[in-house]
Amino acid sequence: MRAYAKRNPITSFFILTFIISWSGILIVASQTGIPATAKQFDKLLPIAMIPYLFGPSIAGFVMLGITKGKKGFKMLFKKLVKWRLGTRLYLIAIFTIPILSIISLFILNQFSEVYTPDIITTDDKITLILSGLIYGIVGGGILEEFGWSGFATPKLRERYGVVKTGLIIGLLWGVWHFLPVIWGSGNSSGDLVLSKFLPGLFFHYAGLIPIRIMIVWLYDKSNSLILPIIMHATGTASTFFIFNISEVGIPLFTYYFLLAFLLWSFIVLIRYKFGL
Protein backbone atom coordinates (compact mmCIF):
# COMPACT_ATOMS: atom_id res chain seq x y z
CA MET A 1 0.00 0.00 0.00
CA ARG A 2 2.81 2.40 0.87
CA ALA A 3 4.56 1.70 -2.42
CA TYR A 4 1.30 2.29 -4.33
CA ALA A 5 0.75 5.56 -2.46
CA LYS A 6 4.23 6.77 -3.35
CA ARG A 7 3.69 5.93 -7.02
CA ASN A 8 0.16 7.38 -7.11
CA PRO A 9 0.06 10.15 -4.49
CA ILE A 10 -2.89 12.11 -5.89
CA THR A 11 -5.09 9.07 -6.49
CA SER A 12 -4.19 7.75 -3.04
CA PHE A 13 -4.99 11.09 -1.43
CA PHE A 14 -8.48 11.27 -2.91
CA ILE A 15 -9.26 7.62 -2.19
CA LEU A 16 -8.19 8.03 1.43
CA THR A 17 -10.13 11.29 1.75
CA PHE A 18 -13.35 9.69 0.56
CA ILE A 19 -12.88 6.61 2.75
CA ILE A 20 -12.37 8.68 5.90
CA SER A 21 -14.95 11.36 5.14
CA TRP A 22 -17.77 9.14 3.96
CA SER A 23 -17.27 6.42 6.58
CA GLY A 24 -18.97 8.37 9.36
CA ILE A 25 -21.99 9.24 7.23
CA LEU A 26 -22.33 5.69 5.90
CA ILE A 27 -22.15 4.22 9.41
CA VAL A 28 -24.79 6.61 10.71
CA ALA A 29 -26.86 6.28 7.54
CA SER A 30 -26.96 2.51 8.00
CA GLN A 31 -29.33 3.26 10.88
CA THR A 32 -31.32 6.06 9.23
CA GLY A 33 -31.29 5.24 5.55
CA ILE A 34 -30.42 7.65 2.73
CA PRO A 35 -31.87 10.19 2.85
CA ALA A 36 -32.50 10.51 6.55
CA THR A 37 -35.59 12.16 7.92
CA ALA A 38 -35.15 15.85 8.65
CA LYS A 39 -35.21 15.13 12.40
CA GLN A 40 -32.63 12.34 12.13
CA PHE A 41 -30.37 14.50 9.99
CA ASP A 42 -30.40 17.42 12.42
CA LYS A 43 -29.69 15.10 15.36
CA LEU A 44 -26.95 12.97 13.82
CA LEU A 45 -25.22 15.48 11.55
CA PRO A 46 -22.67 16.64 14.18
CA ILE A 47 -21.55 13.04 14.76
CA ALA A 48 -21.26 12.19 11.07
CA MET A 49 -19.45 15.43 10.25
CA ILE A 50 -16.48 14.77 12.53
CA PRO A 51 -14.77 12.20 10.27
CA TYR A 52 -16.22 13.94 7.21
CA LEU A 53 -14.52 17.27 7.85
CA PHE A 54 -11.28 15.74 9.11
CA GLY A 55 -10.99 13.49 6.04
CA PRO A 56 -9.08 15.79 3.65
CA SER A 57 -6.56 16.91 6.26
CA ILE A 58 -5.92 13.44 7.67
CA ALA A 59 -5.42 12.14 4.13
CA GLY A 60 -3.14 15.09 3.39
CA PHE A 61 -1.03 14.46 6.50
CA VAL A 62 -0.73 10.74 5.73
CA MET A 63 0.28 11.36 2.13
CA LEU A 64 2.66 14.14 3.11
CA GLY A 65 4.37 11.77 5.53
CA ILE A 66 4.65 9.07 2.88
CA THR A 67 5.90 11.32 0.08
CA LYS A 68 7.94 13.99 1.89
CA GLY A 69 8.48 12.87 5.48
CA LYS A 70 9.47 15.42 8.14
CA LYS A 71 10.58 17.86 5.47
CA GLY A 72 7.03 17.96 4.12
CA PHE A 73 5.54 18.86 7.50
CA LYS A 74 8.11 21.63 7.98
CA MET A 75 7.17 23.07 4.59
CA LEU A 76 3.48 22.83 5.49
CA PHE A 77 4.03 24.72 8.74
CA LYS A 78 5.94 27.46 6.92
CA LYS A 79 3.00 27.89 4.54
CA LEU A 80 0.62 28.09 7.49
CA VAL A 81 2.49 30.95 9.18
CA LYS A 82 3.39 32.88 6.03
CA TRP A 83 1.13 35.91 6.38
CA ARG A 84 2.89 38.85 4.68
CA LEU A 85 1.05 38.41 1.41
CA GLY A 86 -0.11 41.81 0.21
CA THR A 87 -3.34 43.68 0.85
CA ARG A 88 -4.88 42.95 -2.55
CA LEU A 89 -4.72 39.18 -2.11
CA TYR A 90 -6.25 39.42 1.37
CA LEU A 91 -9.10 41.56 0.03
CA ILE A 92 -9.81 39.09 -2.76
CA ALA A 93 -9.79 36.16 -0.33
CA ILE A 94 -12.02 37.85 2.24
CA PHE A 95 -14.57 39.71 0.15
CA THR A 96 -15.00 38.06 -3.27
CA ILE A 97 -17.61 35.43 -2.42
CA PRO A 98 -19.56 37.56 0.11
CA ILE A 99 -19.78 40.45 -2.36
CA LEU A 100 -20.88 38.20 -5.22
CA SER A 101 -23.49 36.65 -2.91
CA ILE A 102 -24.79 40.11 -2.01
CA ILE A 103 -24.92 41.16 -5.67
CA SER A 104 -26.83 37.99 -6.58
CA LEU A 105 -29.41 38.50 -3.84
CA PHE A 106 -29.73 42.23 -4.55
CA ILE A 107 -30.57 41.53 -8.20
CA LEU A 108 -33.02 38.73 -7.40
CA ASN A 109 -34.64 40.67 -4.57
CA GLN A 110 -35.85 43.20 -7.13
CA PHE A 111 -38.20 40.49 -8.39
CA SER A 112 -39.20 38.69 -5.19
CA GLU A 113 -38.76 39.05 -1.45
CA VAL A 114 -38.06 35.33 -1.11
CA TYR A 115 -34.46 36.29 -1.91
CA THR A 116 -34.12 38.24 1.33
CA PRO A 117 -31.08 36.69 3.08
CA ASP A 118 -31.17 35.12 6.51
CA ILE A 119 -29.07 37.93 7.97
CA ILE A 120 -32.02 40.27 7.33
CA THR A 121 -34.86 37.96 8.37
CA THR A 122 -33.36 36.44 11.52
CA ASP A 123 -33.82 37.99 14.95
CA ASP A 124 -30.51 36.62 16.21
CA LYS A 125 -28.01 38.10 13.79
CA ILE A 126 -24.99 37.71 16.08
CA THR A 127 -25.51 33.96 16.49
CA LEU A 128 -25.95 33.54 12.73
CA ILE A 129 -22.76 35.44 11.95
CA LEU A 130 -20.73 33.68 14.64
CA SER A 131 -22.05 30.25 13.62
CA GLY A 132 -21.13 30.93 10.00
CA LEU A 133 -17.66 32.22 10.82
CA ILE A 134 -16.82 29.46 13.30
CA TYR A 135 -18.00 26.71 10.97
CA GLY A 136 -16.38 28.41 7.99
CA ILE A 137 -13.00 28.91 9.64
CA VAL A 138 -12.77 25.62 11.53
CA GLY A 139 -15.00 23.17 9.67
CA GLY A 140 -14.39 24.50 6.19
CA GLY A 141 -11.11 26.37 6.12
CA ILE A 142 -8.78 24.68 8.59
CA LEU A 143 -10.02 21.09 8.62
CA GLU A 144 -10.29 20.84 4.84
CA GLU A 145 -7.54 23.02 3.43
CA PHE A 146 -4.62 21.15 4.98
CA GLY A 147 -5.62 18.47 2.51
CA TRP A 148 -6.95 20.31 -0.55
CA SER A 149 -4.39 23.15 -0.50
CA GLY A 150 -1.70 21.64 1.71
CA PHE A 151 -1.21 18.48 -0.31
CA ALA A 152 -3.39 18.11 -3.42
CA THR A 153 -2.82 21.57 -4.88
CA PRO A 154 1.00 21.65 -4.81
CA LYS A 155 1.16 18.04 -6.00
CA LEU A 156 -1.12 18.70 -8.97
CA ARG A 157 0.68 21.97 -9.74
CA GLU A 158 3.81 19.94 -10.44
CA ARG A 159 2.04 18.72 -13.60
CA TYR A 160 -0.81 21.12 -14.37
CA GLY A 161 -1.61 24.80 -14.49
CA VAL A 162 -3.82 26.70 -12.08
CA VAL A 163 -7.06 26.21 -14.01
CA LYS A 164 -6.66 22.49 -14.60
CA THR A 165 -5.59 21.94 -10.99
CA GLY A 166 -8.65 23.86 -9.83
CA LEU A 167 -10.92 21.90 -12.17
CA ILE A 168 -9.63 18.53 -10.93
CA ILE A 169 -9.83 19.36 -7.23
CA GLY A 170 -13.06 21.33 -7.69
CA LEU A 171 -14.82 18.46 -9.45
CA LEU A 172 -13.79 15.93 -6.81
CA TRP A 173 -14.61 18.45 -4.09
CA GLY A 174 -18.11 18.58 -5.51
CA VAL A 175 -18.37 14.78 -5.59
CA TRP A 176 -17.10 14.72 -1.99
CA HIS A 177 -20.15 16.80 -0.97
CA PHE A 178 -22.63 14.48 -2.72
CA LEU A 179 -23.20 12.06 0.16
CA PRO A 180 -24.04 14.64 2.86
CA VAL A 181 -26.20 16.56 0.40
CA ILE A 182 -28.37 13.56 -0.50
CA TRP A 183 -28.37 12.27 3.09
CA GLY A 184 -29.74 15.62 4.27
CA SER A 185 -32.36 16.02 1.53
CA GLY A 186 -35.14 14.01 3.14
CA ASN A 187 -38.53 15.05 4.48
CA SER A 188 -40.18 14.01 7.75
CA SER A 189 -40.80 10.54 6.27
CA GLY A 190 -37.30 10.06 4.90
CA ASP A 191 -38.32 10.49 1.26
CA LEU A 192 -35.98 12.34 -1.09
CA VAL A 193 -37.08 15.95 -1.60
CA LEU A 194 -35.80 17.07 -4.99
CA SER A 195 -36.43 20.73 -4.18
CA LYS A 196 -33.80 20.39 -1.42
CA PHE A 197 -31.45 18.00 -3.21
CA LEU A 198 -31.12 19.47 -6.72
CA PRO A 199 -30.10 23.06 -5.83
CA GLY A 200 -27.38 21.78 -3.51
CA LEU A 201 -26.23 19.22 -6.08
CA PHE A 202 -26.05 21.94 -8.73
CA PHE A 203 -24.07 24.42 -6.65
CA HIS A 204 -21.57 21.88 -5.40
CA TYR A 205 -20.38 21.55 -8.99
CA ALA A 206 -21.25 24.80 -10.78
CA GLY A 207 -20.27 26.95 -7.79
CA LEU A 208 -17.51 25.06 -6.02
CA ILE A 209 -15.37 24.51 -9.12
CA PRO A 210 -14.81 28.25 -9.79
CA ILE A 211 -14.29 28.80 -6.06
CA ARG A 212 -11.61 26.11 -6.08
CA ILE A 213 -9.93 27.67 -9.11
CA MET A 214 -9.77 30.97 -7.20
CA ILE A 215 -8.38 29.21 -4.13
CA VAL A 216 -5.70 27.50 -6.22
CA TRP A 217 -4.85 30.86 -7.80
CA LEU A 218 -4.50 32.48 -4.37
CA TYR A 219 -2.30 29.62 -3.21
CA ASP A 220 -0.21 29.94 -6.35
CA LYS A 221 0.26 33.67 -5.86
CA SER A 222 1.14 33.41 -2.18
CA ASN A 223 2.54 29.91 -1.54
CA SER A 224 0.61 30.19 1.73
CA LEU A 225 -2.27 28.27 3.31
CA ILE A 226 -3.72 31.38 4.93
CA LEU A 227 -5.50 32.72 1.85
CA PRO A 228 -7.09 29.37 0.89
CA ILE A 229 -8.33 28.99 4.47
CA ILE A 230 -9.74 32.53 4.45
CA MET A 231 -11.53 32.22 1.11
CA HIS A 232 -12.97 28.83 2.06
CA ALA A 233 -14.11 30.23 5.40
CA THR A 234 -15.75 33.39 4.05
CA GLY A 235 -17.32 31.45 1.19
CA THR A 236 -18.90 28.94 3.54
CA ALA A 237 -20.00 31.57 6.05
CA SER A 238 -21.57 33.84 3.46
CA THR A 239 -23.17 31.36 1.07
CA PHE A 240 -24.57 28.81 3.52
CA PHE A 241 -25.17 30.95 6.61
CA ILE A 242 -25.19 34.75 6.47
CA PHE A 243 -26.50 35.21 2.92
CA ASN A 244 -28.43 31.97 2.72
CA ILE A 245 -32.16 32.09 1.94
CA SER A 246 -34.84 30.06 3.66
CA GLU A 247 -36.52 28.97 0.41
CA VAL A 248 -35.69 25.76 -1.46
CA GLY A 249 -36.62 24.59 -4.95
CA ILE A 250 -36.67 27.10 -7.81
CA PRO A 251 -35.76 30.17 -5.69
CA LEU A 252 -32.69 28.49 -4.20
CA PHE A 253 -31.67 27.05 -7.57
CA THR A 254 -32.01 30.50 -9.18
CA TYR A 255 -29.85 32.07 -6.47
CA TYR A 256 -27.20 29.40 -6.87
CA PHE A 257 -27.33 29.70 -10.66
CA LEU A 258 -26.75 33.45 -10.62
CA LEU A 259 -24.03 33.17 -7.99
CA ALA A 260 -22.28 30.45 -10.01
CA PHE A 261 -22.49 32.67 -13.11
CA LEU A 262 -20.87 35.56 -11.24
CA LEU A 263 -18.17 33.27 -9.83
CA TRP A 264 -17.26 32.04 -13.31
CA SER A 265 -17.33 35.65 -14.56
CA PHE A 266 -14.85 36.55 -11.83
CA ILE A 267 -12.59 33.72 -13.02
CA VAL A 268 -12.63 35.27 -16.50
CA LEU A 269 -11.77 38.65 -14.96
CA ILE A 270 -8.84 37.17 -13.03
CA ARG A 271 -7.60 35.42 -16.15
CA TYR A 272 -7.77 38.66 -18.15
CA LYS A 273 -6.43 40.98 -15.45
CA PHE A 274 -3.85 38.91 -13.59
CA GLY A 275 -3.37 35.72 -15.59
CA LEU A 276 -4.02 32.16 -14.46
KAFENKA-V587330 format. One record per backbone hydrogen bond with DSSP energy under -0.5 kcal/mol. CO is the residue of the C=O (numbers start at 1). NH is the residue of the N-H. Records with the same first field share a line. If there is no record, write none. Layout:
CO=NH / NH
//
This chain:
1=5
2=6
3=7
4=8
8=12
9=13
10=14
11=15
12=16
13=17
14=18
15=19
16=20
17=21
18=22
19=23
20=24
21=25
22=26
23=27
24=28
25=29
26=30
28=31 / 32
29=33
37=41
38=42
39=43
40=44
41=45
44=48
45=49
46=50
47=50 / 51
48=52
49=53
50=54
51=55
54=58
55=59
56=60
57=61
58=62
59=63
60=64
61=65
62=66
63=67
64=68 / 69
68=71
69=72 / 73
70=74
71=75
72=76
73=77
74=78
75=79
76=80
77=81
78=82
79=225 / 226
81=83
83=85
86=90
87=91
88=92
89=93
90=94
91=95
92=96
95=99
96=100
97=101
98=102
99=103
100=104
101=105
102=106
103=107
104=108
105=109
106=110
107=110
108=111 / 112
112=115
113=116
117=120 / 121
118=122
123=125
124=128
125=129
126=130
127=131
128=132
129=133
130=134
131=135
132=136
133=137
134=138 / 139
135=139 / 140
136=141
137=142
138=143
140=144 / 145
141=145
142=146
143=57
144=147 / 148
145=149 / 150
147=151 / 152
148=153
149=154
151=155
152=156
153=157
154=158
155=158
156=159 / 160
161=165
162=166
163=167
164=168
165=169
166=170
167=171
168=172
169=173
170=174
171=175
172=176
173=177
174=177
175=178 / 179
177=181
178=182
179=183
180=184
182=185
183=36
185=193
187=38 / 190
191=187
192=194
193=196 / 197
194=198
195=249
196=200
197=201
198=202
199=203
200=204
202=205 / 206
203=207 / 208
205=209
207=211
208=212
209=213
210=214
211=215
212=216
213=217
214=218
215=219
216=220
217=221
218=222
219=223
224=228
225=229
226=230
227=231
228=232
229=233
230=234
231=235
232=236
233=237
234=238
235=239
236=240
237=241 / 242
238=243
241=244
242=119
244=118
248=251
249=253
250=254
251=255
252=256
253=257
254=258
255=259
256=260
257=261
258=262
259=263
260=264
261=265
262=266
263=267
264=268
265=269
266=270
267=271
268=272
269=273
270=274 / 275
276=162
//
